[in-house]
């Protein structure tokens, strides 16, 4: 018997419709008068979309508890189940156990500082400052002292 042709591997296929869906939502945000004075809104939304899709999303295309848990572990800041639930309800206002893309964007653009928002900001900063060597400044040797 002939082997069935293998499709493209990876989650590429599932991603495409989601990308389109998030793009639509981004357009809604761009037309929202509430955010009309937001600087670089289009660039920000593009970044948020990438970030959102980076999360290991459940099949509903929403960020669930496991996704947040994995992200926190990746950042080296693991959280307890309770802390994770609190982080999510901070973003959703307690109405949902999962974070929709709308919730996510509202959080990132909103004035309230949710823990998850601080984490995302921190992750962004961490990525930007990678090239810089970390650690204490080099020791000055005794000879160089005045």
Chimera marker file (.cmm) of the C-alpha trace (Angstrom):
<marker_set name="trace">
<marker id="1" x="0.000" y="0.000" z="0.000" r="1" g="1" b="0" radius="0.5"/>
<marker id="2" x="1.159" y="3.505" z="-0.683" r="1" g="1" b="0" radius="0.5"/>
<marker id="3" x="1.841" y="5.762" z="2.267" r="1" g="1" b="0" radius="0.5"/>
<marker id="4" x="-0.477" y="8.724" z="2.531" r="1" g="1" b="0" radius="0.5"/>
<marker id="5" x="1.244" y="11.965" z="1.524" r="1" g="1" b="0" radius="0.5"/>
<marker id="6" x="2.375" y="13.796" z="4.591" r="1" g="1" b="0" radius="0.5"/>
<marker id="7" x="1.037" y="17.244" z="5.115" r="1" g="1" b="0" radius="0.5"/>
<marker id="8" x="3.205" y="20.130" z="6.311" r="1" g="1" b="0" radius="0.5"/>
<marker id="9" x="4.301" y="19.416" z="9.849" r="1" g="1" b="0" radius="0.5"/>
<marker id="10" x="3.901" y="21.758" z="12.796" r="1" g="1" b="0" radius="0.5"/>
<marker id="11" x="1.051" y="23.999" z="13.843" r="1" g="1" b="0" radius="0.5"/>
<marker id="12" x="1.371" y="26.253" z="10.814" r="1" g="1" b="0" radius="0.5"/>
<marker id="13" x="-2.080" y="25.418" z="9.543" r="1" g="1" b="0" radius="0.5"/>
<marker id="14" x="-3.865" y="26.139" z="12.786" r="1" g="1" b="0" radius="0.5"/>
<marker id="15" x="-2.021" y="29.413" z="13.090" r="1" g="1" b="0" radius="0.5"/>
<marker id="16" x="-3.173" y="30.924" z="9.809" r="1" g="1" b="0" radius="0.5"/>
<marker id="17" x="-6.886" y="31.304" z="10.589" r="1" g="1" b="0" radius="0.5"/>
<marker id="18" x="-6.008" y="32.594" z="14.023" r="1" g="1" b="0" radius="0.5"/>
<marker id="19" x="-3.670" y="35.175" z="12.568" r="1" g="1" b="0" radius="0.5"/>
<marker id="20" x="-6.512" y="36.412" z="10.378" r="1" g="1" b="0" radius="0.5"/>
<marker id="21" x="-8.912" y="36.486" z="13.294" r="1" g="1" b="0" radius="0.5"/>
<marker id="22" x="-6.537" y="38.523" z="15.447" r="1" g="1" b="0" radius="0.5"/>
<marker id="23" x="-5.876" y="40.828" z="12.489" r="1" g="1" b="0" radius="0.5"/>
<marker id="24" x="-9.628" y="41.526" z="12.317" r="1" g="1" b="0" radius="0.5"/>
<marker id="25" x="-9.696" y="42.317" z="16.035" r="1" g="1" b="0" radius="0.5"/>
<marker id="26" x="-6.695" y="44.624" z="15.604" r="1" g="1" b="0" radius="0.5"/>
<marker id="27" x="-8.654" y="46.529" z="12.949" r="1" g="1" b="0" radius="0.5"/>
<marker id="28" x="-11.509" y="46.980" z="15.428" r="1" g="1" b="0" radius="0.5"/>
<marker id="29" x="-9.075" y="48.417" z="17.977" r="1" g="1" b="0" radius="0.5"/>
<marker id="30" x="-7.642" y="50.754" z="15.337" r="1" g="1" b="0" radius="0.5"/>
<marker id="31" x="-11.149" y="52.103" z="14.678" r="1" g="1" b="0" radius="0.5"/>
<marker id="32" x="-12.000" y="52.410" z="18.375" r="1" g="1" b="0" radius="0.5"/>
<marker id="33" x="-12.201" y="56.086" z="19.359" r="1" g="1" b="0" radius="0.5"/>
<marker id="34" x="-11.198" y="55.082" z="22.872" r="1" g="1" b="0" radius="0.5"/>
<marker id="35" x="-7.685" y="54.370" z="21.574" r="1" g="1" b="0" radius="0.5"/>
<marker id="36" x="-7.498" y="57.057" z="18.907" r="1" g="1" b="0" radius="0.5"/>
<marker id="37" x="-4.836" y="59.023" z="20.803" r="1" g="1" b="0" radius="0.5"/>
<marker id="38" x="-2.687" y="55.946" z="21.520" r="1" g="1" b="0" radius="0.5"/>
<marker id="39" x="0.807" y="56.472" z="20.091" r="1" g="1" b="0" radius="0.5"/>
<marker id="40" x="1.977" y="53.916" z="17.452" r="1" g="1" b="0" radius="0.5"/>
<marker id="41" x="-1.197" y="51.901" z="17.928" r="1" g="1" b="0" radius="0.5"/>
<marker id="42" x="-0.716" y="49.881" z="14.748" r="1" g="1" b="0" radius="0.5"/>
<marker id="43" x="2.838" y="48.860" z="15.697" r="1" g="1" b="0" radius="0.5"/>
<marker id="44" x="1.759" y="48.001" z="19.228" r="1" g="1" b="0" radius="0.5"/>
<marker id="45" x="-1.105" y="45.856" z="17.990" r="1" g="1" b="0" radius="0.5"/>
<marker id="46" x="1.242" y="43.982" z="15.652" r="1" g="1" b="0" radius="0.5"/>
<marker id="47" x="3.500" y="43.216" z="18.609" r="1" g="1" b="0" radius="0.5"/>
<marker id="48" x="0.565" y="42.184" z="20.829" r="1" g="1" b="0" radius="0.5"/>
<marker id="49" x="-0.658" y="39.809" z="18.124" r="1" g="1" b="0" radius="0.5"/>
<marker id="50" x="2.742" y="38.122" z="17.881" r="1" g="1" b="0" radius="0.5"/>
<marker id="51" x="2.985" y="37.884" z="21.659" r="1" g="1" b="0" radius="0.5"/>
<marker id="52" x="-0.502" y="36.460" z="21.974" r="1" g="1" b="0" radius="0.5"/>
<marker id="53" x="0.178" y="33.791" z="19.369" r="1" g="1" b="0" radius="0.5"/>
<marker id="54" x="3.447" y="32.898" z="21.077" r="1" g="1" b="0" radius="0.5"/>
<marker id="55" x="1.597" y="31.665" z="24.133" r="1" g="1" b="0" radius="0.5"/>
<marker id="56" x="0.902" y="27.971" z="23.998" r="1" g="1" b="0" radius="0.5"/>
<marker id="57" x="-2.792" y="28.548" z="23.334" r="1" g="1" b="0" radius="0.5"/>
<marker id="58" x="-5.501" y="26.013" z="23.973" r="1" g="1" b="0" radius="0.5"/>
<marker id="59" x="-7.445" y="24.903" z="20.910" r="1" g="1" b="0" radius="0.5"/>
<marker id="60" x="-10.016" y="27.628" z="21.479" r="1" g="1" b="0" radius="0.5"/>
<marker id="61" x="-7.431" y="30.243" z="20.570" r="1" g="1" b="0" radius="0.5"/>
<marker id="62" x="-7.483" y="31.710" z="24.056" r="1" g="1" b="0" radius="0.5"/>
<marker id="63" x="-4.812" y="31.873" z="26.716" r="1" g="1" b="0" radius="0.5"/>
<marker id="64" x="-5.687" y="29.466" z="29.496" r="1" g="1" b="0" radius="0.5"/>
<marker id="65" x="-4.178" y="28.670" z="32.860" r="1" g="1" b="0" radius="0.5"/>
<marker id="66" x="-1.678" y="26.165" z="31.451" r="1" g="1" b="0" radius="0.5"/>
<marker id="67" x="-0.517" y="28.720" z="28.876" r="1" g="1" b="0" radius="0.5"/>
<marker id="68" x="0.144" y="31.335" z="31.549" r="1" g="1" b="0" radius="0.5"/>
<marker id="69" x="1.799" y="28.711" z="33.742" r="1" g="1" b="0" radius="0.5"/>
<marker id="70" x="4.162" y="27.708" z="30.918" r="1" g="1" b="0" radius="0.5"/>
<marker id="71" x="4.998" y="31.280" z="30.123" r="1" g="1" b="0" radius="0.5"/>
<marker id="72" x="5.823" y="32.109" z="33.728" r="1" g="1" b="0" radius="0.5"/>
<marker id="73" x="8.060" y="29.044" z="33.917" r="1" g="1" b="0" radius="0.5"/>
<marker id="74" x="9.775" y="30.069" z="30.683" r="1" g="1" b="0" radius="0.5"/>
<marker id="75" x="10.450" y="33.461" z="32.247" r="1" g="1" b="0" radius="0.5"/>
<marker id="76" x="11.891" y="31.747" z="35.286" r="1" g="1" b="0" radius="0.5"/>
<marker id="77" x="9.104" y="32.993" z="37.558" r="1" g="1" b="0" radius="0.5"/>
<marker id="78" x="6.893" y="29.983" z="38.218" r="1" g="1" b="0" radius="0.5"/>
<marker id="79" x="3.596" y="30.724" z="39.953" r="1" g="1" b="0" radius="0.5"/>
<marker id="80" x="1.227" y="28.673" z="42.060" r="1" g="1" b="0" radius="0.5"/>
<marker id="81" x="-2.162" y="27.629" z="40.696" r="1" g="1" b="0" radius="0.5"/>
<marker id="82" x="-3.801" y="30.250" z="42.884" r="1" g="1" b="0" radius="0.5"/>
<marker id="83" x="-1.492" y="33.039" z="41.714" r="1" g="1" b="0" radius="0.5"/>
<marker id="84" x="-2.125" y="32.070" z="38.092" r="1" g="1" b="0" radius="0.5"/>
<marker id="85" x="-5.888" y="32.167" z="38.600" r="1" g="1" b="0" radius="0.5"/>
<marker id="86" x="-5.533" y="35.587" z="40.171" r="1" g="1" b="0" radius="0.5"/>
<marker id="87" x="-3.421" y="36.824" z="37.245" r="1" g="1" b="0" radius="0.5"/>
<marker id="88" x="-6.093" y="35.685" z="34.797" r="1" g="1" b="0" radius="0.5"/>
<marker id="89" x="-9.032" y="37.124" z="36.715" r="1" g="1" b="0" radius="0.5"/>
<marker id="90" x="-7.133" y="40.408" z="36.976" r="1" g="1" b="0" radius="0.5"/>
<marker id="91" x="-7.178" y="40.575" z="33.188" r="1" g="1" b="0" radius="0.5"/>
<marker id="92" x="-10.683" y="39.228" z="32.556" r="1" g="1" b="0" radius="0.5"/>
<marker id="93" x="-12.362" y="40.958" z="35.483" r="1" g="1" b="0" radius="0.5"/>
<marker id="94" x="-13.148" y="37.537" z="36.876" r="1" g="1" b="0" radius="0.5"/>
<marker id="95" x="-15.669" y="36.646" z="34.180" r="1" g="1" b="0" radius="0.5"/>
<marker id="96" x="-13.579" y="34.019" z="32.420" r="1" g="1" b="0" radius="0.5"/>
<marker id="97" x="-10.873" y="31.414" z="33.092" r="1" g="1" b="0" radius="0.5"/>
<marker id="98" x="-9.230" y="32.187" z="29.782" r="1" g="1" b="0" radius="0.5"/>
<marker id="99" x="-7.829" y="35.404" z="28.351" r="1" g="1" b="0" radius="0.5"/>
<marker id="100" x="-9.277" y="36.366" z="24.982" r="1" g="1" b="0" radius="0.5"/>
<marker id="101" x="-7.306" y="38.498" z="22.572" r="1" g="1" b="0" radius="0.5"/>
<marker id="102" x="-9.593" y="41.442" z="23.315" r="1" g="1" b="0" radius="0.5"/>
<marker id="103" x="-8.866" y="41.026" z="27.032" r="1" g="1" b="0" radius="0.5"/>
<marker id="104" x="-5.177" y="40.856" z="26.240" r="1" g="1" b="0" radius="0.5"/>
<marker id="105" x="-5.105" y="44.046" z="24.164" r="1" g="1" b="0" radius="0.5"/>
<marker id="106" x="-7.314" y="45.914" z="26.624" r="1" g="1" b="0" radius="0.5"/>
<marker id="107" x="-4.897" y="44.910" z="29.367" r="1" g="1" b="0" radius="0.5"/>
<marker id="108" x="-1.824" y="46.026" z="27.411" r="1" g="1" b="0" radius="0.5"/>
<marker id="109" x="-3.350" y="49.359" z="26.419" r="1" g="1" b="0" radius="0.5"/>
<marker id="110" x="-5.222" y="49.940" z="29.660" r="1" g="1" b="0" radius="0.5"/>
<marker id="111" x="-4.091" y="52.064" z="32.561" r="1" g="1" b="0" radius="0.5"/>
<marker id="112" x="-4.437" y="49.347" z="35.199" r="1" g="1" b="0" radius="0.5"/>
<marker id="113" x="-1.248" y="47.442" z="35.854" r="1" g="1" b="0" radius="0.5"/>
<marker id="114" x="-2.108" y="43.761" z="35.910" r="1" g="1" b="0" radius="0.5"/>
<marker id="115" x="0.632" y="41.336" z="36.934" r="1" g="1" b="0" radius="0.5"/>
<marker id="116" x="0.503" y="39.726" z="33.509" r="1" g="1" b="0" radius="0.5"/>
<marker id="117" x="0.998" y="43.112" z="31.851" r="1" g="1" b="0" radius="0.5"/>
<marker id="118" x="4.081" y="43.772" z="33.970" r="1" g="1" b="0" radius="0.5"/>
<marker id="119" x="5.363" y="40.339" z="32.982" r="1" g="1" b="0" radius="0.5"/>
<marker id="120" x="4.841" y="41.049" z="29.282" r="1" g="1" b="0" radius="0.5"/>
<marker id="121" x="6.584" y="44.416" z="29.623" r="1" g="1" b="0" radius="0.5"/>
<marker id="122" x="9.418" y="42.736" z="31.470" r="1" g="1" b="0" radius="0.5"/>
<marker id="123" x="9.737" y="40.024" z="28.849" r="1" g="1" b="0" radius="0.5"/>
<marker id="124" x="9.879" y="42.656" z="26.131" r="1" g="1" b="0" radius="0.5"/>
<marker id="125" x="12.609" y="44.524" z="28.000" r="1" g="1" b="0" radius="0.5"/>
<marker id="126" x="14.532" y="41.318" z="28.633" r="1" g="1" b="0" radius="0.5"/>
<marker id="127" x="14.492" y="40.513" z="24.915" r="1" g="1" b="0" radius="0.5"/>
<marker id="128" x="15.629" y="43.996" z="23.948" r="1" g="1" b="0" radius="0.5"/>
<marker id="129" x="18.536" y="44.058" z="26.348" r="1" g="1" b="0" radius="0.5"/>
<marker id="130" x="19.913" y="40.626" z="25.494" r="1" g="1" b="0" radius="0.5"/>
<marker id="131" x="23.063" y="41.801" z="23.715" r="1" g="1" b="0" radius="0.5"/>
<marker id="132" x="24.259" y="43.673" z="26.787" r="1" g="1" b="0" radius="0.5"/>
<marker id="133" x="26.556" y="41.561" z="28.957" r="1" g="1" b="0" radius="0.5"/>
<marker id="134" x="25.029" y="41.032" z="32.365" r="1" g="1" b="0" radius="0.5"/>
<marker id="135" x="26.835" y="40.754" z="35.651" r="1" g="1" b="0" radius="0.5"/>
<marker id="136" x="28.857" y="43.106" z="37.804" r="1" g="1" b="0" radius="0.5"/>
<marker id="137" x="31.223" y="45.595" z="36.167" r="1" g="1" b="0" radius="0.5"/>
<marker id="138" x="34.769" y="44.283" z="35.829" r="1" g="1" b="0" radius="0.5"/>
<marker id="139" x="36.811" y="44.574" z="39.042" r="1" g="1" b="0" radius="0.5"/>
<marker id="140" x="39.330" y="47.390" z="39.027" r="1" g="1" b="0" radius="0.5"/>
<marker id="141" x="42.676" y="46.070" z="40.051" r="1" g="1" b="0" radius="0.5"/>
<marker id="142" x="44.600" y="47.669" z="42.891" r="1" g="1" b="0" radius="0.5"/>
<marker id="143" x="47.213" y="49.130" z="40.574" r="1" g="1" b="0" radius="0.5"/>
<marker id="144" x="44.671" y="51.307" z="38.812" r="1" g="1" b="0" radius="0.5"/>
<marker id="145" x="43.529" y="53.001" z="42.018" r="1" g="1" b="0" radius="0.5"/>
<marker id="146" x="44.671" y="56.638" z="42.429" r="1" g="1" b="0" radius="0.5"/>
<link id1="1" id2="2" r="1" g="1" b="0" radius="0.2"/>
<link id1="2" id2="3" r="1" g="1" b="0" radius="0.2"/>
<link id1="3" id2="4" r="1" g="1" b="0" radius="0.2"/>
<link id1="4" id2="5" r="1" g="1" b="0" radius="0.2"/>
<link id1="5" id2="6" r="1" g="1" b="0" radius="0.2"/>
<link id1="6" id2="7" r="1" g="1" b="0" radius="0.2"/>
<link id1="7" id2="8" r="1" g="1" b="0" radius="0.2"/>
<link id1="8" id2="9" r="1" g="1" b="0" radius="0.2"/>
<link id1="9" id2="10" r="1" g="1" b="0" radius="0.2"/>
<link id1="10" id2="11" r="1" g="1" b="0" radius="0.2"/>
<link id1="11" id2="12" r="1" g="1" b="0" radius="0.2"/>
<link id1="12" id2="13" r="1" g="1" b="0" radius="0.2"/>
<link id1="13" id2="14" r="1" g="1" b="0" radius="0.2"/>
<link id1="14" id2="15" r="1" g="1" b="0" radius="0.2"/>
<link id1="15" id2="16" r="1" g="1" b="0" radius="0.2"/>
<link id1="16" id2="17" r="1" g="1" b="0" radius="0.2"/>
<link id1="17" id2="18" r="1" g="1" b="0" radius="0.2"/>
<link id1="18" id2="19" r="1" g="1" b="0" radius="0.2"/>
<link id1="19" id2="20" r="1" g="1" b="0" radius="0.2"/>
<link id1="20" id2="21" r="1" g="1" b="0" radius="0.2"/>
<link id1="21" id2="22" r="1" g="1" b="0" radius="0.2"/>
<link id1="22" id2="23" r="1" g="1" b="0" radius="0.2"/>
<link id1="23" id2="24" r="1" g="1" b="0" radius="0.2"/>
<link id1="24" id2="25" r="1" g="1" b="0" radius="0.2"/>
<link id1="25" id2="26" r="1" g="1" b="0" radius="0.2"/>
<link id1="26" id2="27" r="1" g="1" b="0" radius="0.2"/>
<link id1="27" id2="28" r="1" g="1" b="0" radius="0.2"/>
<link id1="28" id2="29" r="1" g="1" b="0" radius="0.2"/>
<link id1="29" id2="30" r="1" g="1" b="0" radius="0.2"/>
<link id1="30" id2="31" r="1" g="1" b="0" radius="0.2"/>
<link id1="31" id2="32" r="1" g="1" b="0" radius="0.2"/>
<link id1="32" id2="33" r="1" g="1" b="0" radius="0.2"/>
<link id1="33" id2="34" r="1" g="1" b="0" radius="0.2"/>
<link id1="34" id2="35" r="1" g="1" b="0" radius="0.2"/>
<link id1="35" id2="36" r="1" g="1" b="0" radius="0.2"/>
<link id1="36" id2="37" r="1" g="1" b="0" radius="0.2"/>
<link id1="37" id2="38" r="1" g="1" b="0" radius="0.2"/>
<link id1="38" id2="39" r="1" g="1" b="0" radius="0.2"/>
<link id1="39" id2="40" r="1" g="1" b="0" radius="0.2"/>
<link id1="40" id2="41" r="1" g="1" b="0" radius="0.2"/>
<link id1="41" id2="42" r="1" g="1" b="0" radius="0.2"/>
<link id1="42" id2="43" r="1" g="1" b="0" radius="0.2"/>
<link id1="43" id2="44" r="1" g="1" b="0" radius="0.2"/>
<link id1="44" id2="45" r="1" g="1" b="0" radius="0.2"/>
<link id1="45" id2="46" r="1" g="1" b="0" radius="0.2"/>
<link id1="46" id2="47" r="1" g="1" b="0" radius="0.2"/>
<link id1="47" id2="48" r="1" g="1" b="0" radius="0.2"/>
<link id1="48" id2="49" r="1" g="1" b="0" radius="0.2"/>
<link id1="49" id2="50" r="1" g="1" b="0" radius="0.2"/>
<link id1="50" id2="51" r="1" g="1" b="0" radius="0.2"/>
<link id1="51" id2="52" r="1" g="1" b="0" radius="0.2"/>
<link id1="52" id2="53" r="1" g="1" b="0" radius="0.2"/>
<link id1="53" id2="54" r="1" g="1" b="0" radius="0.2"/>
<link id1="54" id2="55" r="1" g="1" b="0" radius="0.2"/>
<link id1="55" id2="56" r="1" g="1" b="0" radius="0.2"/>
<link id1="56" id2="57" r="1" g="1" b="0" radius="0.2"/>
<link id1="57" id2="58" r="1" g="1" b="0" radius="0.2"/>
<link id1="58" id2="59" r="1" g="1" b="0" radius="0.2"/>
<link id1="59" id2="60" r="1" g="1" b="0" radius="0.2"/>
<link id1="60" id2="61" r="1" g="1" b="0" radius="0.2"/>
<link id1="61" id2="62" r="1" g="1" b="0" radius="0.2"/>
<link id1="62" id2="63" r="1" g="1" b="0" radius="0.2"/>
<link id1="63" id2="64" r="1" g="1" b="0" radius="0.2"/>
<link id1="64" id2="65" r="1" g="1" b="0" radius="0.2"/>
<link id1="65" id2="66" r="1" g="1" b="0" radius="0.2"/>
<link id1="66" id2="67" r="1" g="1" b="0" radius="0.2"/>
<link id1="67" id2="68" r="1" g="1" b="0" radius="0.2"/>
<link id1="68" id2="69" r="1" g="1" b="0" radius="0.2"/>
<link id1="69" id2="70" r="1" g="1" b="0" radius="0.2"/>
<link id1="70" id2="71" r="1" g="1" b="0" radius="0.2"/>
<link id1="71" id2="72" r="1" g="1" b="0" radius="0.2"/>
<link id1="72" id2="73" r="1" g="1" b="0" radius="0.2"/>
<link id1="73" id2="74" r="1" g="1" b="0" radius="0.2"/>
<link id1="74" id2="75" r="1" g="1" b="0" radius="0.2"/>
<link id1="75" id2="76" r="1" g="1" b="0" radius="0.2"/>
<link id1="76" id2="77" r="1" g="1" b="0" radius="0.2"/>
<link id1="77" id2="78" r="1" g="1" b="0" radius="0.2"/>
<link id1="78" id2="79" r="1" g="1" b="0" radius="0.2"/>
<link id1="79" id2="80" r="1" g="1" b="0" radius="0.2"/>
<link id1="80" id2="81" r="1" g="1" b="0" radius="0.2"/>
<link id1="81" id2="82" r="1" g="1" b="0" radius="0.2"/>
<link id1="82" id2="83" r="1" g="1" b="0" radius="0.2"/>
<link id1="83" id2="84" r="1" g="1" b="0" radius="0.2"/>
<link id1="84" id2="85" r="1" g="1" b="0" radius="0.2"/>
<link id1="85" id2="86" r="1" g="1" b="0" radius="0.2"/>
<link id1="86" id2="87" r="1" g="1" b="0" radius="0.2"/>
<link id1="87" id2="88" r="1" g="1" b="0" radius="0.2"/>
<link id1="88" id2="89" r="1" g="1" b="0" radius="0.2"/>
<link id1="89" id2="90" r="1" g="1" b="0" radius="0.2"/>
<link id1="90" id2="91" r="1" g="1" b="0" radius="0.2"/>
<link id1="91" id2="92" r="1" g="1" b="0" radius="0.2"/>
<link id1="92" id2="93" r="1" g="1" b="0" radius="0.2"/>
<link id1="93" id2="94" r="1" g="1" b="0" radius="0.2"/>
<link id1="94" id2="95" r="1" g="1" b="0" radius="0.2"/>
<link id1="95" id2="96" r="1" g="1" b="0" radius="0.2"/>
<link id1="96" id2="97" r="1" g="1" b="0" radius="0.2"/>
<link id1="97" id2="98" r="1" g="1" b="0" radius="0.2"/>
<link id1="98" id2="99" r="1" g="1" b="0" radius="0.2"/>
<link id1="99" id2="100" r="1" g="1" b="0" radius="0.2"/>
<link id1="100" id2="101" r="1" g="1" b="0" radius="0.2"/>
<link id1="101" id2="102" r="1" g="1" b="0" radius="0.2"/>
<link id1="102" id2="103" r="1" g="1" b="0" radius="0.2"/>
<link id1="103" id2="104" r="1" g="1" b="0" radius="0.2"/>
<link id1="104" id2="105" r="1" g="1" b="0" radius="0.2"/>
<link id1="105" id2="106" r="1" g="1" b="0" radius="0.2"/>
<link id1="106" id2="107" r="1" g="1" b="0" radius="0.2"/>
<link id1="107" id2="108" r="1" g="1" b="0" radius="0.2"/>
<link id1="108" id2="109" r="1" g="1" b="0" radius="0.2"/>
<link id1="109" id2="110" r="1" g="1" b="0" radius="0.2"/>
<link id1="110" id2="111" r="1" g="1" b="0" radius="0.2"/>
<link id1="111" id2="112" r="1" g="1" b="0" radius="0.2"/>
<link id1="112" id2="113" r="1" g="1" b="0" radius="0.2"/>
<link id1="113" id2="114" r="1" g="1" b="0" radius="0.2"/>
<link id1="114" id2="115" r="1" g="1" b="0" radius="0.2"/>
<link id1="115" id2="116" r="1" g="1" b="0" radius="0.2"/>
<link id1="116" id2="117" r="1" g="1" b="0" radius="0.2"/>
<link id1="117" id2="118" r="1" g="1" b="0" radius="0.2"/>
<link id1="118" id2="119" r="1" g="1" b="0" radius="0.2"/>
<link id1="119" id2="120" r="1" g="1" b="0" radius="0.2"/>
<link id1="120" id2="121" r="1" g="1" b="0" radius="0.2"/>
<link id1="121" id2="122" r="1" g="1" b="0" radius="0.2"/>
<link id1="122" id2="123" r="1" g="1" b="0" radius="0.2"/>
<link id1="123" id2="124" r="1" g="1" b="0" radius="0.2"/>
<link id1="124" id2="125" r="1" g="1" b="0" radius="0.2"/>
<link id1="125" id2="126" r="1" g="1" b="0" radius="0.2"/>
<link id1="126" id2="127" r="1" g="1" b="0" radius="0.2"/>
<link id1="127" id2="128" r="1" g="1" b="0" radius="0.2"/>
<link id1="128" id2="129" r="1" g="1" b="0" radius="0.2"/>
<link id1="129" id2="130" r="1" g="1" b="0" radius="0.2"/>
<link id1="130" id2="131" r="1" g="1" b="0" radius="0.2"/>
<link id1="131" id2="132" r="1" g="1" b="0" radius="0.2"/>
<link id1="132" id2="133" r="1" g="1" b="0" radius="0.2"/>
<link id1="133" id2="134" r="1" g="1" b="0" radius="0.2"/>
<link id1="134" id2="135" r="1" g="1" b="0" radius="0.2"/>
<link id1="135" id2="136" r="1" g="1" b="0" radius="0.2"/>
<link id1="136" id2="137" r="1" g="1" b="0" radius="0.2"/>
<link id1="137" id2="138" r="1" g="1" b="0" radius="0.2"/>
<link id1="138" id2="139" r="1" g="1" b="0" radius="0.2"/>
<link id1="139" id2="140" r="1" g="1" b="0" radius="0.2"/>
<link id1="140" id2="141" r="1" g="1" b="0" radius="0.2"/>
<link id1="141" id2="142" r="1" g="1" b="0" radius="0.2"/>
<link id1="142" id2="143" r="1" g="1" b="0" radius="0.2"/>
<link id1="143" id2="144" r="1" g="1" b="0" radius="0.2"/>
<link id1="144" id2="145" r="1" g="1" b="0" radius="0.2"/>
<link id1="145" id2="146" r="1" g="1" b="0" radius="0.2"/>
</marker_set>
